[in-house]
Amino acid sequence: MKKKIAVVFGGKSPEHEVSIESAKTVCVKLADAGFSVLPFYAPRAGAWRLVRLADLLAGRRLAGPELEPSLGAGCFLKRGGGRVKPDAMFPIVHGSTGEDGAMQGFFELAGLPYTGCGVTASAVGMDKIISKELAALDGVPVLPHVVIRAHQRDAMGPLLKRALRLGFPLFVKPVAQGSSVGVAKVKRPAELRPAVLNAFRFDTAVMIEKGVDRAREIVCGVLGSPEGAAASVCGEVVPKGKHEFFDYEAKYLDDDGMDFLLPAPLPAAVSARLRDLAVKIFLALGGSGMARIDFFVDPKDVKKVYFCEINTLPGFTSHSLYPRLWEKTGLKPAKVLKELVGIALRAAAAKRRLTTARK
């Protein structure tokens, strides 16, 4: 009998629409891999719904019975009667509430196997500050930064001055958002405060990071678990036209916003080092399942590389970087998804063997 995989998509984050596009690819490829697919739509407000795959793929209104979790039974009750009991959950909700450990915590409470990173690794990976600091403790090179938190917003002048001393360019980022939401490149002092205020629209903490002028943006996919993880080939994102870096518009709104070079035109030794660093970062943060690791490489000296961020739930649309990285490495998307489900089921089985009693 086919295993039933519930693909959860949508969510409350600014990446809601991106999640829907990812879900289309994931559902189709999971079916190709031999699974029975249950599309669970999470509206920005309201209960989850079990929707029809045909409606999702056709871009029609997503309607269906509301779902209520039954924690003791490890299943979902449908309004109107009946229940749905998936063998595993596949969250593809990018950004807050889906990628930050919140949804993973719910799955843990419900006793449901799920793909991807666990609660801690998801939360750590979503926080650009904590992830950088943990990576640095493991010897990974990172760039200096200044953090401004919400309670410091009204008196942030000294922090802005400290950031300006880092030198230009500077990158202003919401600490816990993905897909470059709210990210700005700052090249002049007058641009810094407005960029920080804009980033505060999306998060309660903002990071101002020293940039590398015209840095090469290198990405690497990781697939596996603490028992064994592997890195894909490296790819290089080359922004085009008006885009000075790989921002949200270049990613999702501009069909000609970037070129993606596969593999990245780097010396073999540099590519090997970045792949090793990607796995090292993944394991240092407690990763499991999948992640995409982003690096900056100094265009004047390719031996100078810096960890930018980890994306523990990368996009999985037809043109997303993560599946393309693995396809170039030799793994088709359906094979990647099958491996992710296998990792999830093995992790859940290992947890069930743990005792919850004191004696």
C-alpha positions in Angstrom: 0.0 0.0 0.0 1.3 3.5 -0.8 2.4 5.6 2.1 0.3 8.7 2.5 2.2 12.0 2.7 0.5 15.2 3.8 2.0 18.2 2.1 1.4 21.3 4.3 1.6 24.6 2.4 0.5 28.2 2.5 1.0 29.6 6.0 1.0 33.0 7.6 4.4 34.3 6.4 5.1 36.8 3.5 6.2 33.7 1.5 2.7 32.3 1.3 2.5 32.4 -2.5 6.0 30.9 -2.9 4.9 28.0 -0.6 1.9 27.3 -2.9 4.2 27.1 -5.9 6.6 24.8 -4.0 3.7 22.6 -3.0 2.7 22.1 -6.7 6.1 20.6 -7.5 6.4 18.6 -4.3 3.0 17.0 -4.7 3.7 16.0 -8.3 7.1 14.6 -7.6 6.0 12.7 -4.5 3.3 11.1 -6.7 6.1 10.3 -9.2 8.1 8.7 -6.4 5.2 6.3 -5.6 3.4 8.1 -2.6 -0.2 9.0 -2.1 -0.4 12.8 -1.7 -2.7 14.7 0.7 -2.6 18.4 0.1 -3.1 20.3 3.3 -3.7 24.0 2.7 -2.9 26.4 5.5 -4.6 29.8 4.8 -3.2 33.0 6.2 -6.1 32.9 8.7 -8.3 30.0 9.6 -8.1 26.2 9.8 -6.2 23.9 7.6 -8.1 22.3 4.8 -7.7 19.1 2.8 -7.9 20.3 -0.7 -8.0 18.6 -4.1 -4.7 18.2 -5.9 -6.3 19.1 -9.2 -7.4 22.5 -7.8 -3.9 23.2 -6.5 -2.2 22.4 -9.8 -4.8 24.4 -11.8 -4.5 27.4 -9.6 -8.2 27.3 -8.6 -9.8 28.3 -5.3 -8.5 26.0 -2.6 -11.6 24.6 -0.8 -12.2 21.5 1.2 -13.1 20.1 4.6 -11.5 21.8 7.6 -9.0 19.6 9.6 -8.7 19.4 13.3 -5.7 17.6 14.8 -6.3 14.7 17.2 -3.1 14.6 19.2 -3.7 11.3 20.9 -4.5 9.5 17.7 -1.9 11.1 15.6 -4.4 12.0 12.9 -6.7 14.8 11.7 -10.4 14.8 12.0 -12.4 16.2 9.0 -15.3 18.6 9.7 -18.4 16.7 8.7 -17.0 13.3 9.6 -14.1 11.0 8.9 -10.4 11.2 9.7 -7.1 11.5 7.8 -4.0 9.7 9.1 -0.9 10.5 7.1 2.2 8.3 7.4 4.3 11.4 7.3 4.0 15.2 7.1 5.9 17.2 4.5 5.9 20.9 5.5 6.7 23.3 2.7 5.6 26.4 4.5 8.5 28.8 4.0 9.3 31.5 6.6 7.7 32.1 9.9 5.4 29.5 11.5 6.6 26.9 9.0 10.3 27.0 8.9 11.1 28.4 12.4 10.3 25.3 14.5 6.7 26.2 15.3 5.1 23.7 12.9 7.8 21.1 13.7 6.8 21.4 17.4 3.2 20.8 16.6 4.2 17.6 14.7 6.2 16.5 17.7 3.2 17.0 20.0 1.0 15.1 17.5 3.5 12.2 17.2 3.6 12.6 13.4 6.7 11.9 11.4 7.8 14.9 9.4 10.4 15.7 6.8 13.2 18.2 7.2 14.9 19.7 10.2 13.6 19.3 13.8 12.4 22.0 16.2 15.8 23.2 17.4 17.6 23.1 14.1 14.6 24.9 12.4 14.5 27.6 15.0 18.3 28.1 15.0 18.5 28.0 11.2 15.8 30.7 10.9 17.7 33.0 13.3 20.5 34.5 11.3 22.4 35.6 14.4 22.3 32.3 16.3 23.1 30.3 13.2 26.1 32.5 12.4 27.4 32.3 16.0 27.1 28.5 16.2 28.8 28.1 12.8 31.6 30.5 14.0 32.1 28.4 17.1 32.8 25.5 14.8 35.4 27.4 12.9 33.3 28.5 10.0 34.2 32.0 8.7 31.5 34.7 9.0 31.2 38.4 8.5 30.9 40.9 11.4 27.5 42.3 12.2 25.5 44.6 14.5 22.1 43.6 15.9 19.2 46.0 16.7 16.3 44.6 18.7 12.8 46.1 19.0 13.4 47.6 22.4 16.4 49.4 21.0 14.6 50.8 18.0 13.8 54.3 19.5 17.4 54.9 20.6 19.3 53.0 17.9 21.7 55.9 17.0 24.8 54.4 18.7 24.1 51.0 17.1 23.8 52.6 13.7 27.2 54.4 14.3 28.8 51.1 15.2 27.4 49.5 12.1 28.7 52.4 9.9 32.2 51.7 11.2 32.1 48.3 9.6 32.3 50.0 6.2 30.3 49.7 3.1 28.5 47.9 1.6 26.2 46.9 4.5 23.3 44.5 4.3 20.3 45.0 6.5 18.2 41.9 7.2 15.3 40.9 9.3 16.8 38.3 11.7 14.2 35.6 11.1 12.8 35.9 7.6 13.6 34.0 4.5 13.5 34.6 0.7 15.4 38.0 1.2 12.2 39.5 2.5 13.0 43.0 3.9 16.7 42.7 2.9 18.4 45.9 1.6 21.9 46.7 0.4 23.2 50.0 1.9 26.0 52.0 0.2 25.6 55.4 1.9 25.1 56.5 5.5 21.7 58.2 4.7 20.3 54.9 3.5 20.9 52.9 6.7 18.2 54.1 9.1 15.4 53.8 6.4 16.6 50.3 5.6 16.5 49.3 9.2 13.0 50.7 9.7 11.8 48.8 6.7 13.3 45.6 8.0 11.5 46.1 11.3 8.2 45.8 9.3 9.0 42.1 9.1 10.7 41.2 12.3 11.4 42.3 15.9 15.2 42.1 15.4 17.3 43.4 12.6 20.9 42.5 11.6 23.3 44.9 9.9 26.0 42.8 8.3 29.3 43.9 6.8 29.1 43.0 3.1 31.7 42.0 0.6 31.7 44.4 -2.4 30.3 42.6 -5.4 30.5 39.3 -3.6 29.9 36.2 -5.5 26.9 34.4 -4.2 27.5 30.6 -4.0 24.9 28.1 -2.9 25.1 24.4 -1.9 22.5 21.9 -1.1 22.7 19.4 1.8 20.7 16.2 2.0 20.9 13.6 4.8 21.0 13.2 8.6 23.5 13.4 11.4 24.3 9.8 10.6 25.4 10.8 7.1 24.9 14.0 5.1 26.2 14.9 1.6 26.6 18.2 -0.2 25.5 18.9 -3.8 27.7 20.6 -6.4 28.0 24.4 -5.8 26.0 26.8 -7.9 26.5 30.5 -8.4 23.7 33.1 -8.4 24.5 36.0 -10.7 22.0 38.9 -10.3 21.1 40.7 -13.6 19.8 44.1 -14.6 18.9 46.3 -11.8 19.4 43.7 -9.1 22.7 44.1 -7.2 22.0 41.0 -5.1 19.6 38.0 -5.1 16.7 39.9 -3.6 13.0 38.8 -3.4 12.1 40.4 -6.7 15.0 38.7 -8.5 14.0 35.4 -7.0 10.3 35.4 -7.7 9.0 38.4 -9.6 11.6 39.0 -12.4 11.9 36.1 -14.9 15.2 37.6 -16.0 16.5 38.7 -12.6 19.4 36.3 -12.4 21.5 33.7 -14.0 22.3 30.5 -12.2 25.6 28.9 -13.1 25.8 25.1 -12.5 28.3 24.1 -11.5 29.8 27.4 -10.1 32.9 28.4 -12.0 35.3 28.0 -9.1 38.6 26.3 -8.6 38.1 22.6 -7.6 39.7 23.2 -4.2 37.4 26.1 -3.4 34.3 24.1 -4.5 35.4 21.2 -2.3 36.0 23.4 0.7 32.5 25.0 0.3 30.9 21.6 0.1 32.8 20.5 3.2 31.7 23.7 5.0 28.1 23.2 4.0 28.0 19.8 5.6 29.8 21.1 8.7 27.3 23.9 9.1 24.4 21.6 8.6 25.7 19.2 11.3 26.7 22.0 13.7 23.2 23.4 13.7 21.7 19.9 14.2 20.2 19.7 10.7 18.3 16.7 9.3 16.7 16.2 5.9 17.5 19.1 3.7 19.0 22.6 3.7 20.5 25.0 1.4 23.7 26.8 2.6 24.5 30.2 1.1 28.0 31.6 1.0 29.8 34.8 0.0 33.0 34.5 -2.0 35.3 37.5 -2.3 35.6 38.2 -6.1 39.2 39.5 -5.6 40.3 36.4 -3.7 38.2 33.2 -4.0 40.0 31.7 -1.0 38.1 34.2 1.2 34.7 32.6 1.8 32.0 33.4 4.3 28.9 31.7 5.6 25.8 33.8 4.8 22.8 31.8 6.0 21.2 28.4 6.1 17.7 27.8 4.6 16.3 24.7 6.3 13.2 24.6 4.1 14.4 25.8 0.7 12.0 26.5 -2.2 10.9 23.6 -4.3 9.3 25.2 -7.3 10.2 24.1 -10.8 12.9 26.7 -10.9 14.1 26.7 -7.3 17.8 26.4 -6.6 17.8 23.4 -4.3 16.3 20.8 -6.6 18.4 22.1 -9.5 21.5 21.7 -7.4 20.8 18.1 -6.7 19.7 17.3 -10.3 23.1 18.6 -11.4 24.7 16.4 -8.8 22.8 13.3 -10.2 19.6 13.1 -8.1 16.2 13.8 -9.7 13.6 15.7 -7.6 11.5 12.6 -7.0 14.6 10.7 -5.7 15.4 13.6 -3.3 11.8 13.7 -2.0 11.8 9.9 -1.5 15.0 10.2 0.5 13.5 13.0 2.6 10.5 10.8 3.5 12.8 7.9 4.3 14.9 10.1 6.7 11.7 11.3 8.4 10.4 7.8 8.9 13.7 6.5 10.3 14.0 9.5 12.6 10.4 8.9 13.9 11.2 5.2 14.5 14.3 6.1 16.5 12.3 8.5 18.7 9.7 5.9 19.4 12.5 3.6 20.8 13.4 6.3 23.4 11.9 5.8 26.9 9.7 8.5 28.4 9.7 6.9 31.9 12.3 7.6 34.6 12.9 3.9 35.3 
